[in-house]
Amino acid sequence: MKDDKMKIEQRLQNMKKFYVKAGDMIDNLPDAIPEKTRRMLKDTILGDKDLKKLMEGIESHRPPRIFLIGRTGVGKSSLVNALCGSYVAKVSDTVSCTENANIYQCKDGDRVLMDILDTRGIAESESLDNKVSAEDALIKDINEFTPDVAILMLNCTHRDDVSSDVQFLKKLARQYAEINSIKLPIVVVINKCDEMAPTRYKTPSEYPQNKIEKINEVVQYYKGIIVRNGLKIENIISVSALIDWMTPDGMEIDVEDIANLPQYDIDNLQIAFDGRYRIEELLDILEEAILDFEAQMGLRMAARLTEVVRRIANHLNNIFAGISATIALTPIPVSDIYILLILQAVLVSLIASLSGRDISIDTAKEFIFSMGGIAGTGFAFRLIAQQASKFLNAVWPGSGSAVSSAIAGGGTAAIGKAAMSYYIDDKTMDEVKKKFEESKEESASNK
């Protein structure tokens, strides 16, 4: 499913209603589903601590507050766009602090993605007057802003002597900890790796070894300055935030000219070329660095909404596979076929709801049968194999049920992965069927 603005909002709303939908679906299961199974479903799904924590994060997340410090031209706005994967830093100026710092809100429509305190390097800042130094003014602004993480941005192609910026951050981090009784996490980002020679290679997967080695040399250069100045950081990473944009009708546009476009085109800019390098790794680093859970979830909502959806769906899949395996331990052949089908249909329906679609149990059943091949024959054969294994109980008590359990759990997991491919990743049905077969084979090889 594509992450356009309306669908993002719909997805968030559906995710917030997830528990209500799950509870209602379990309560309204057909009478053929035993009450014991219903209770197990409710207790396992609604009582799962990890799932509950993820859902609470969606309900109570807040935009992360990011303090950016970097010299003019280092690419701070480009980094914000690269993190979000869309043109959002058409940032709107909401509060002007001093001549040296501004607080911005990055928005996607009406949704606030992140708050950013944007500053120049301390070496480029100027005093307000004879009584207030630029450094003191910035420290005051930063303490009022209470950032969740600080990002020191450096230029990969300019080996600046940033000792003054590093010393400032060191002083700031110490004062911030004293005032707020919490440390200020600092991440160093070396941007514009795409401009490192040979510059003709802009696609990260095509970076030659000599380019990568030069990038690593710059990282070591800046790391040396940081170490010598005694600044404690969470991590340091080299990235490229390069994205070329185009209008909805396919016209490529220079970043400098975007402001002159009609508002509709600005709101619907698309990626013409994606030259982002190690941005996913940077997101991992930022998530780990941010200490506040609500802000951490806010970063995921801003930059990794699909990943959050997939994480919840994967967790659901594991829960349902486990329940299916438990139910399939029933030693009586055929007794659990219908229950397993309903369980799998509930799983498919819940995964679809996470993606922003609302489908019925019957629609989910149709999806399951379509995975089994023409007219569901393949699925039927697998059910027969799963149930037939229970006749082994007559020879070796319990052995057939164990085989049945493994088949049921693996089959449910494969169906869940297929549903994620179709409803979350927006794959075609042919691609989804291929994914289903791969998941089955993987499950079988692990037994």
C-alpha angles and dihedrals in degrees: 000000000000119000099232116151099262093047092049091056091045091049092052092050092049091048090053090052092047097106092048091050093046092049093047093048092051092047091051098047115131117276089248089074107090118240089238090059091048091052091047090051093050095044093046098044104033093035097049107121097206093048090047091052091052092049092047088053091055091049097045105028120132133196110275116244110229125189110208121194121178142123123270113286097020091121106252096155090045090054092053090052091047092052092051096039091226139075100272102133094087067112114194116229106234105163129020110207106175138328087276104046139039133184115224134186115216108209139186101202105309093336114104108221101181143341115233131196102203118198137168120236112283089243089063096045125101131214117256092222140326092286102048120051121211089243094053091047092052093047089052092050093048095049090051091048093051097204122209091215138003121222119200105201120204134179118249094206098045115061095206122182096242096172092121092053091047092049090049092052090048091053092043094050091051094049092043091054091048094050100039101029090230132092123250108232112223125201121185115215120191104200135193098046087153089069093059113109130297081050095182090079106082101150107088094217088058098050106131120229094253090056092050091048091052090049090051090050090057090049090054091047093055092040088057091055091048094049094046090053093048098238113159112218135178094225146327124226138174116225145165118222092187114148125158114207135213135188121250089264092057102259111144114226135195115240090238090059099047093092089061094058124102110269092247091059092047092051091050103040114150133203111264095176127012111206096160114146123198094341092135089055089050090053089053090051093048093048090052092046097051109088101192111084095210091052090045090054089045090059089051090050090050100044109011109035093136090049090052090051091048092048091054091044092051090050090050090049092054091049094050093044089054093048091047091051090051094049091047089061086079103119096215113094117238093009095110104037094096094042091052092049092051092047091052091047090053089050092051091046093051092048089050090051091053088057092053098263126116112210132169128239089254092054089049090052090053089053091051094050091047088060091059095064131253111002090350093285094139092050091050091052090052091051090050090050091048093049095041090058087069090070085072085075088076089062102031112017111233096006095098092048090052091054090046090050093052092048093048094047093047092045093051091048090051092051090049091052090049090051090051090051092051104037102029105027093036094228123166119258091251090054090046093052089051090051090050092053091048091050091050092050091047090050092048093049091053093057 
